[in-house]
Amino acid sequence: DIVSELSAREISASEAKSSYDFIVVGGGQAGLVIANRLTEDPHKSVLLVEYGYISTDPAQEDPSSAKGLNNQLNATVYAAAVLGGGSTGMMLDRGAPDDYDNWEKLGNKGWGWSDLLPYFKKATHLVPPVPSIANEFNVTWDLSAYGPKNTPIELSFPTFMYPGTKNQYKGMIEAGVTPQKEGALHAYGLFWYPGALTAKEVKRSYAVSGYYRPISSRKNLHLLTGTRVNEILFSKSKRATGVTIQARGTPDGENVQVIKAHKEIVLTAGFLHTPHILQRSGVGPAALLRAANIPVVVDLPGVGHNLQDHAAGLPAFQFNTDVTPNPDSLTNNATFQAWADELWAANRTGPRSIGVGNVGAWIPLPVLTPEYKSIVSTIRSQDITEYLPSSYDRDLLAGHKKQRELIAASYTKTTSGAIELPFGGSPAFSLSLEHPLSRGTVMLDPTNKYAEPIVDYHSLSNPVDALVLAKSVQFGRKWMSTPAMRELSPTEVAPGAALQSDEELINAVRGGSIASTAHGCCTAALSPRNQGGVVSPDLLVYGVKGLSVGDVSTIPLITGAHTCATVYAIAEKAADLIKARH
Ligand SMILES: Cc1cc2nc3c(=O)[nH]c(=O)nc-3n(C[C@H](O)[C@H](O)[C@H](O)COP(=O)(O)OP(=O)(O)OC[C@H]3O[C@@H](n4cnc5c(N)ncnc54)[C@H](O)[C@@H]3O)c2cc1C
């Protein structure tokens, strides 16, 4: 049933019309939101082109499921390629108001917290936790932060939590982190957050279930899957007139089909492929395009620059007097495992209803380390050209200077999390750098424009990023030595208690961190053009007409949050902007 519902408007390339009002490039998270909203008007036709396919694998819906890094060259690059894209992520937290206000301060009018809050509410509603969980764990939330029950994405809490979580929560307060009543309006300090799962069926609530399935029979929508958009075509006056497409897996550049758009082409191909398609189409850094023999339509240096992600350190502890049950009991305690399976099979409750966790600390720099003032003054006195990719031009440098000042200011506040430390009863935790200064690149391969783009995260290339992560390891130790945590008798496994000095810890985080937590973004950023921006506050690409971007690549400064919730808000706003101009 789901297959026929989701493919109701799926067509083959030969069935595609020669033109549509709108072409949405990429049927990932943002693409589905925008296709939904644009087809609300039955008189407007929309073609949605997605490289991946429709997936009805049940696992999709279940909760289970370089240099700065000491020359590690093989960073994993996460990219979704399926209808719904990366919206299968389950941790749906928002950034702090300060994060979005920084976007506006970069020169993006209409993109501050108060502008985006209505869009967060338009996308999501919350089902509070069951009373037994709420009371036992003292879970707090604020329904006023969310929309009404009929909004597309449902958020909920699991029906089981591990008791060790209580020690961790208490220990975090003892380590100096301030608890918030909720984290949807105040995403800093210590707070509970829901997952993108339906409360009753405990199935993923994501772009396919929330935005696509309900509208998949609309007559003004066509969906093409297994199809790659190669290029955007431009008229002499630089109006985007159409796209070239080809079936996935066919020889590059052969059997290409052209489809026209009357009103607008919207790029939602994600942080890797939105800039890649722009570059392939002649919109990007001129030097790169010339090296690839691509005629320059617009020299727009920002395309593919400004890459940001949350690099993360992964320290390891063990609890010598752990409370039972704990997350390991699911693998080493047959009785507990059988009980968990029984509950799950009976009514989808119990430990298997846990997604990716529901509580964590977003530790502001002044709480993380007493040395925060000297870190901030180091940031302000750095020669940024030393740490940025050599391809940064004057405009990109000007933009980065502004970004750096905003990050420095946020590092002095207790209303902005510098490090994310989520927990859920297990001694394993990660330390994500929420506001990196290092910047990477996503660039087309000049020897083959159809090959996957070349990604360089430049992770931790700015030494301040490595220092903040090193300080977070020290904070992790402080947390582990609080009275509440000592009850679990933790001992450090990695990086190892013998490493104490900043230098030793910096070296340890450079060797032991990952470059990406699948939050790649910012490669077609909202920012003034003379600051390296790619799109204006109305999301239109500079220098051309009829072409916009509505996905994660528009983020100018990564927020202190996983990216999904923010992408819903961006895409909802994008749809409103597009509707308003047509
Ligand atoms: C494995 C993974 C886990 C994640 N977990 C979480 C989480 O728990 N919480 C959270 O908040 N965030 C999470 N994220 C991040 C978050 O999901 C993404 O930031 C977000 O979904 C990006 O949305 P998007 O619409 O910009 O891009 P995507 O959702 O990636 O969509 C882009 C789509 O464009 C398609 N495409 C690309 N090129 C072309 C082309 N040339 N022609 C046609 N189609 C094309 C792709 O196939 C893809 O489907 C996760 C991401 C991944 C990959």
The ligand as a Gaussian input file, in Angstrom:
#p B3LYP/6-31G(d) Opt

LIG

0 1
 C       23.276000       9.217000       8.100000
 C       22.758000      10.549000       8.575000
 C       22.247000      10.676000       9.870000
 C       21.763000      11.902000      10.325000
 N       21.225000      11.998000      11.582000
 C       20.673000      13.167000      11.990000
 C       19.970000      13.285000      13.221000
 O       19.807000      12.310000      13.971000
 N       19.452000      14.487000      13.550000
 C       19.574000      15.577000      12.733000
 O       19.058000      16.634000      13.088000
 N       20.245000      15.504000      11.585000
 C       20.770000      14.331000      11.174000
 N       21.418000      14.253000       9.969000
 C       21.606000      15.487000       9.178000
 C       20.348000      15.936000       8.463000
 O       19.589000      14.812000       8.192000
 C       20.669000      16.714000       7.198000
 O       21.367000      17.865000       7.526000
 C       19.410000      17.131000       6.414000
 O       18.547000      16.054000       6.205000
 C       19.798000      17.748000       5.099000
 O       18.649000      18.011000       4.344000
 P       18.745000      18.511000       2.849000
 O       17.369000      18.559000       2.322000
 O       19.567000      19.724000       2.799000
 O       19.586000      17.394000       2.093000
 P       19.260000      15.827000       1.922000
 O       18.175000      15.410000       2.829000
 O       20.561000      15.137000       1.983000
 O       18.675000      15.747000       0.455000
 C       19.413000      15.925000      -0.711000
 C       18.822000      15.004000      -1.760000
 O       19.245000      15.418000      -3.036000
 C       19.490000      14.277000      -3.831000
 N       20.421000      14.664000      -4.899000
 C       21.728000      14.987000      -4.771000
 N       22.242000      15.326000      -5.972000
 C       21.256000      15.211000      -6.864000
 C       21.174000      15.420000      -8.276000
 N       22.239000      15.830000      -8.988000
 N       19.996000      15.194000      -8.889000
 C       18.901000      14.768000      -8.198000
 N       18.927000      14.557000      -6.842000
 C       20.084000      14.789000      -6.200000
 C       20.051000      13.258000      -2.862000
 O       19.877000      11.942000      -3.349000
 C       19.261000      13.553000      -1.591000
 O       18.136000      12.725000      -1.438000
 C       21.848000      13.026000       9.473000
 C       22.345000      12.896000       8.160000
 C       22.781000      11.666000       7.704000
 C       23.284000      11.548000       6.283000

